[in-house]
């Protein structure tokens, strides 16, 4: 009685539509469409609910904006935290030439500050051109095209993964510096941290939440304290040498290398890891108060100043106290205990603050990676699933993937920052280069335009800009510098592990394109343009494989009868008596349905069945469809499934590529 | 045009029936049944074909019979091989009381020979009563009932597994005795051997194949050579002491225990492992030439004599040469190199022969385990699948299971015979006890009968037997002895590992019964007695979940139309615009089918759908059935599946216990 059902639908629909706050505009013209709004729908609690909290409705998405002060704190943790390892990594390289080479790190630090300035200068321009956020991916997609965009994506994704691995490892290193007894468990601690951050992010953190500002300012405070004390003592000459510094790295270098240009460049490359994360702000502009761009811009500069000065100061002081790079005690720890002449409360503060901000840095990657992979997923270069937002409004899948890969790296590289660094900065600088190049190209185009003419670019609009030339030069210069640094990095660190990334990058890009091709074909296959609605199916043939005659098979038969009149029950017989029994029972219960008995001399079950289906398949006419109805036991206890052969599954695997063959299993529940 | 099809079927059938050599008698009364005989059907080759050879037809099963000489060789490898470890294991126990205690092993060996005599005597009776093979399982099933039978099954199965583990480990020990350098790899070698034996058995070995006789006779020959030389030198006083014997075991015992009764009994228990495998013949009677029983009986006695004498001689001589038990060099090896005064060719012969026969012993377990588990499976106490014979006419699944568990044991116990022994003999003696007790009970019943009266027992017939009393006493005595030995074993070895088996046994039996219950319920659920054929399904409702409107969905719709007129397409909407697009497209392509749009505020897909299905489920009348037609992409490349969400699978899991809900996925192949 369909009419009644119709009735019900209708009423439901009306009720819902009225109850609905903002009415979804679905035109109900022909009465064929029914909209069900379920405002009261509550997903039932589960383990995941317990772990990550109850689902959030899409409507709950709030976007609060933040000022410069908070913005600085929120977006610079990644960049600032890198001072915890960058100076030390420089020294580790220089150590190969002995302690005398250490003071080279001071000019290097200055050079890096210079590079930072250039970078900031040209990013500042990006921020004003992309007020809605201009990550390297978007910029290069808009201005350079698909391939560069995908390269940028590959670079950024690897970069995010390494940010997590490096930051967490460095965080662990801080802890083990204070409590050496934890050193043997550094890998476990690291993985545990990652899992924790993952959970937090699965719950969903407001990336622009004020709470996140506290640790950054705590870190800044401790740094200021440390550096002021340090410099005060330095100028008053009361800054002593670090007591029994860790010798592990120096001990490795029994024969000293000469100080070559290569060595210096290599040290420089290590130092550039301090610049990782400066792009963060340009991704998050939308979070700022109006005027967004200028606020973001100012924040960017502020951050750069802090980052540069801290980085330089640490390098400088570390040299004065004769701090030694080490896997066992970080430079920060040595500096702190020397400046505060003890492992007292202040020392602990520094360690804690550093650890926390490093974890915060990892956390920002947990915001960036899923967002980017979702973007790439929507563009169809990564599995679409990455673009679905989980119950907590976050891209859960991306978060989990990131956590897993990062943990894997931590395990493989034994949570050693020094071993991870060579893989790190390439991705970062590649993305820098691409986004700067993209901007430069954009200015060049805008130069070609007449005043206040504008052309639509893929994503955005290109307007004429009167000082396009200057801006082009700035971005162009930035691109060149970052590109050079990338090359230096790739060459000097190649054998230390950079080759991995250099090899991985193209592989990733190739995968992206493979995925893209798949989705493109799919779309082409599925598109309804020039689609001639297929003729209605004329004939429906049902095949019913039966092992024996029992309620299960009869249930299946009963269902089969609703599909078609043309049913053939098929029994694969491995034993004559069995077959005879089946036949007799079928005569009584099969109510007249044709039964075919296939002898299986080799006691195989699937193969003869397939062969039979093939035969039918061959001589069937157009728009005839075959449905194979498989009776299936569904035991209440999961384990009991092991006691039954899953015919349907095997058949489905065997016939998956056949056109117009459908396999249905009619479940028969047994308690 | 069904008629045509009918035609075809008919012709096919007639042709086939004529072509068929021996016509399968299927009465084709109502013309509803069609028999297809496919003599030319050849399964297509595959990896498995390569490994285990091409399938064998059931008809190919040949049964050749064998004489006593061959029979002895074929069935006694298991029993005889145990002389390779039994004497040594006795010494290992006695070692706890120091070398002086070793000569206790000689009386113990005699005692074991006595036990063997009793055992043989009472098995001889079993053979004559069960000319078709009377394994412990059958005997106790026929005469003691279900529970004892299942206990016997559990005992025998564990016993078979341990036979493989112990024999292979001992085999490896022989090799490492000759070539100590292999000692570190003993586990790998052991596992490799098991896998090899598995493959051979998957190919299918004629258990009664004459080929298998050779190794046994080779072993016997070498043993005779060894012992003659040994005794000759002993009597001529030229039998020296073993040169630098392995000290590893003695070294362990720094403080010597006193010689307690417990210690002696424990040593005795270890020795009784020599008796494992004597039941083999009683399983294989059918393989013998007529008069089967008497031939088998004579063979049994022959075997017992050889086994007893060899076992005793080895123990005796080992004591004379001051051989020491060891994990590093077997007693056999020490005896051989002492008797032949070198590690020359004869020595190697002995080692090789011993290794080979031990592997043969493992091989017999590979015949026994699958056969038994198939039997138990047919009785419904183990998964039925175990009773299916594979393409090579062997119970492939059983073989694989045995190989895996045995390998696991070898790994866990580091291929150490001494560590495995405590788990071993309990199962054996438990099965001995049960089968003897069964026989005794049988005689008792037969005693109650009048002359030449006979009653049908479960499996067999019980006839009156005039000297039933004597026979009952024999078997009864046998049962008692084996029972006592089992208890001694269990008590003395409890802490060494016997507790594992004692714990495992009941667990196994409980599992057997759980499985049995499941199958019983299933049978009850499915049985057609008092089955009122269910009323024809009155109404068929189709639900068609669609993610979007494309060829895939339309293909599914096209199929759905063949099922019923009452179709509802359901779109779960997470995004308003998306929903509107779907709706518009549906208006053009959905040709009038009702579309329901479910808003999913939490971006969940399955849950709202389930909720909707529930609602429909609630208010549906009797014999209305719901089919959920799920469009599914089938990409050609396996990997590409990762790029699509498998809705059908999730739905099937969620709805598996619902009555009268069928889930069909209509595949849409995309290249």
HADDOCK unambig.tbl for C-alpha pairs under 7 A between the chains (distance, minus, plus):
assign (segid A and resid 26 and name CA) (segid B and resid 580 and name CA) 6.31 0.50 0.50
assign (segid A and resid 32 and name CA) (segid B and resid 592 and name CA) 6.69 0.50 0.50
assign (segid A and resid 32 and name CA) (segid B and resid 593 and name CA) 6.73 0.50 0.50
assign (segid A and resid 32 and name CA) (segid B and resid 594 and name CA) 4.56 0.50 0.50
assign (segid A and resid 32 and name CA) (segid B and resid 595 and name CA) 5.86 0.50 0.50
assign (segid A and resid 33 and name CA) (segid B and resid 594 and name CA) 6.01 0.50 0.50
assign (segid A and resid 33 and name CA) (segid B and resid 595 and name CA) 4.66 0.50 0.50
assign (segid A and resid 33 and name CA) (segid B and resid 596 and name CA) 5.67 0.50 0.50
assign (segid A and resid 34 and name CA) (segid B and resid 595 and name CA) 6.19 0.50 0.50
assign (segid A and resid 34 and name CA) (segid B and resid 596 and name CA) 4.62 0.50 0.50
assign (segid A and resid 34 and name CA) (segid B and resid 597 and name CA) 6.01 0.50 0.50
assign (segid A and resid 35 and name CA) (segid B and resid 596 and name CA) 5.91 0.50 0.50
assign (segid A and resid 35 and name CA) (segid B and resid 597 and name CA) 4.82 0.50 0.50
assign (segid A and resid 35 and name CA) (segid B and resid 598 and name CA) 6.30 0.50 0.50
assign (segid A and resid 36 and name CA) (segid B and resid 597 and name CA) 6.03 0.50 0.50
assign (segid A and resid 36 and name CA) (segid B and resid 598 and name CA) 5.05 0.50 0.50
assign (segid A and resid 36 and name CA) (segid B and resid 599 and name CA) 6.26 0.50 0.50
assign (segid A and resid 37 and name CA) (segid B and resid 598 and name CA) 6.48 0.50 0.50
assign (segid A and resid 37 and name CA) (segid B and resid 599 and name CA) 5.35 0.50 0.50
assign (segid A and resid 38 and name CA) (segid B and resid 599 and name CA) 6.65 0.50 0.50
assign (segid A and resid 43 and name CA) (segid B and resid 607 and name CA) 6.98 0.50 0.50
assign (segid A and resid 55 and name CA) (segid B and resid 602 and name CA) 6.30 0.50 0.50
assign (segid A and resid 56 and name CA) (segid B and resid 602 and name CA) 6.02 0.50 0.50
assign (segid A and resid 57 and name CA) (segid B and resid 601 and name CA) 5.03 0.50 0.50
assign (segid A and resid 57 and name CA) (segid B and resid 602 and name CA) 4.63 0.50 0.50
assign (segid A and resid 58 and name CA) (segid B and resid 601 and name CA) 5.85 0.50 0.50
assign (segid A and resid 58 and name CA) (segid B and resid 602 and name CA) 6.21 0.50 0.50
assign (segid A and resid 383 and name CA) (segid B and resid 643 and name CA) 5.00 0.50 0.50
assign (segid A and resid 384 and name CA) (segid B and resid 643 and name CA) 6.69 0.50 0.50
assign (segid A and resid 391 and name CA) (segid B and resid 602 and name CA) 5.87 0.50 0.50
assign (segid A and resid 391 and name CA) (segid B and resid 603 and name CA) 6.60 0.50 0.50
assign (segid A and resid 391 and name CA) (segid B and resid 604 and name CA) 6.87 0.50 0.50
assign (segid A and resid 522 and name CA) (segid B and resid 670 and name CA) 6.34 0.50 0.50
assign (segid A and resid 525 and name CA) (segid B and resid 670 and name CA) 6.72 0.50 0.50
assign (segid A and resid 526 and name CA) (segid B and resid 550 and name CA) 5.06 0.50 0.50
assign (segid A and resid 526 and name CA) (segid B and resid 551 and name CA) 4.62 0.50 0.50
assign (segid A and resid 526 and name CA) (segid B and resid 552 and name CA) 6.21 0.50 0.50
assign (segid A and resid 527 and name CA) (segid B and resid 550 and name CA) 5.80 0.50 0.50
assign (segid A and resid 527 and name CA) (segid B and resid 551 and name CA) 6.51 0.50 0.50
assign (segid A and resid 528 and name CA) (segid B and resid 550 and name CA) 5.95 0.50 0.50
assign (segid A and resid 528 and name CA) (segid B and resid 551 and name CA) 6.40 0.50 0.50
assign (segid A and resid 536 and name CA) (segid B and resid 558 and name CA) 6.62 0.50 0.50
assign (segid A and resid 537 and name CA) (segid B and resid 562 and name CA) 6.88 0.50 0.50
assign (segid A and resid 550 and name CA) (segid B and resid 526 and name CA) 5.07 0.50 0.50
assign (segid A and resid 550 and name CA) (segid B and resid 527 and name CA) 5.82 0.50 0.50
assign (segid A and resid 550 and name CA) (segid B and resid 528 and name CA) 6.00 0.50 0.50
assign (segid A and resid 551 and name CA) (segid B and resid 526 and name CA) 4.60 0.50 0.50
assign (segid A and resid 551 and name CA) (segid B and resid 527 and name CA) 6.50 0.50 0.50
assign (segid A and resid 551 and name CA) (segid B and resid 528 and name CA) 6.41 0.50 0.50
assign (segid A and resid 552 and name CA) (segid B and resid 526 and name CA) 6.21 0.50 0.50
assign (segid A and resid 558 and name CA) (segid B and resid 536 and name CA) 6.66 0.50 0.50
assign (segid A and resid 562 and name CA) (segid B and resid 537 and name CA) 6.87 0.50 0.50
assign (segid A and resid 563 and name CA) (segid B and resid 563 and name CA) 5.32 0.50 0.50
assign (segid A and resid 580 and name CA) (segid B and resid 26 and name CA) 6.37 0.50 0.50
assign (segid A and resid 592 and name CA) (segid B and resid 32 and name CA) 6.68 0.50 0.50
assign (segid A and resid 593 and name CA) (segid B and resid 32 and name CA) 6.69 0.50 0.50
assign (segid A and resid 594 and name CA) (segid B and resid 32 and name CA) 4.52 0.50 0.50
assign (segid A and resid 594 and name CA) (segid B and resid 33 and name CA) 5.97 0.50 0.50
assign (segid A and resid 595 and name CA) (segid B and resid 32 and name CA) 5.82 0.50 0.50
assign (segid A and resid 595 and name CA) (segid B and resid 33 and name CA) 4.63 0.50 0.50
assign (segid A and resid 595 and name CA) (segid B and resid 34 and name CA) 6.19 0.50 0.50
assign (segid A and resid 596 and name CA) (segid B and resid 33 and name CA) 5.62 0.50 0.50
assign (segid A and resid 596 and name CA) (segid B and resid 34 and name CA) 4.59 0.50 0.50
assign (segid A and resid 596 and name CA) (segid B and resid 35 and name CA) 5.88 0.50 0.50
assign (segid A and resid 597 and name CA) (segid B and resid 34 and name CA) 6.01 0.50 0.50
assign (segid A and resid 597 and name CA) (segid B and resid 35 and name CA) 4.81 0.50 0.50
assign (segid A and resid 597 and name CA) (segid B and resid 36 and name CA) 6.06 0.50 0.50
assign (segid A and resid 598 and name CA) (segid B and resid 35 and name CA) 6.26 0.50 0.50
assign (segid A and resid 598 and name CA) (segid B and resid 36 and name CA) 5.04 0.50 0.50
assign (segid A and resid 598 and name CA) (segid B and resid 37 and name CA) 6.52 0.50 0.50
assign (segid A and resid 599 and name CA) (segid B and resid 36 and name CA) 6.26 0.50 0.50
assign (segid A and resid 599 and name CA) (segid B and resid 37 and name CA) 5.38 0.50 0.50
assign (segid A and resid 599 and name CA) (segid B and resid 38 and name CA) 6.67 0.50 0.50
assign (segid A and resid 601 and name CA) (segid B and resid 57 and name CA) 5.07 0.50 0.50
assign (segid A and resid 601 and name CA) (segid B and resid 58 and name CA) 5.88 0.50 0.50
assign (segid A and resid 602 and name CA) (segid B and resid 55 and name CA) 6.34 0.50 0.50
assign (segid A and resid 602 and name CA) (segid B and resid 56 and name CA) 6.05 0.50 0.50
assign (segid A and resid 602 and name CA) (segid B and resid 57 and name CA) 4.65 0.50 0.50
assign (segid A and resid 602 and name CA) (segid B and resid 58 and name CA) 6.21 0.50 0.50
assign (segid A and resid 602 and name CA) (segid B and resid 391 and name CA) 5.88 0.50 0.50
assign (segid A and resid 603 and name CA) (segid B and resid 391 and name CA) 6.64 0.50 0.50
assign (segid A and resid 604 and name CA) (segid B and resid 391 and name CA) 6.97 0.50 0.50
assign (segid A and resid 643 and name CA) (segid B and resid 383 and name CA) 5.02 0.50 0.50
assign (segid A and resid 643 and name CA) (segid B and resid 384 and name CA) 6.70 0.50 0.50
assign (segid A and resid 657 and name CA) (segid B and resid 669 and name CA) 6.23 0.50 0.50
assign (segid A and resid 662 and name CA) (segid B and resid 666 and name CA) 5.85 0.50 0.50
assign (segid A and resid 663 and name CA) (segid B and resid 664 and name CA) 6.87 0.50 0.50
assign (segid A and resid 664 and name CA) (segid B and resid 663 and name CA) 6.86 0.50 0.50
assign (segid A and resid 664 and name CA) (segid B and resid 664 and name CA) 5.09 0.50 0.50
assign (segid A and resid 666 and name CA) (segid B and resid 662 and name CA) 5.84 0.50 0.50
assign (segid A and resid 669 and name CA) (segid B and resid 657 and name CA) 6.24 0.50 0.50
assign (segid A and resid 670 and name CA) (segid B and resid 522 and name CA) 6.35 0.50 0.50
assign (segid A and resid 670 and name CA) (segid B and resid 525 and name CA) 6.73 0.50 0.50
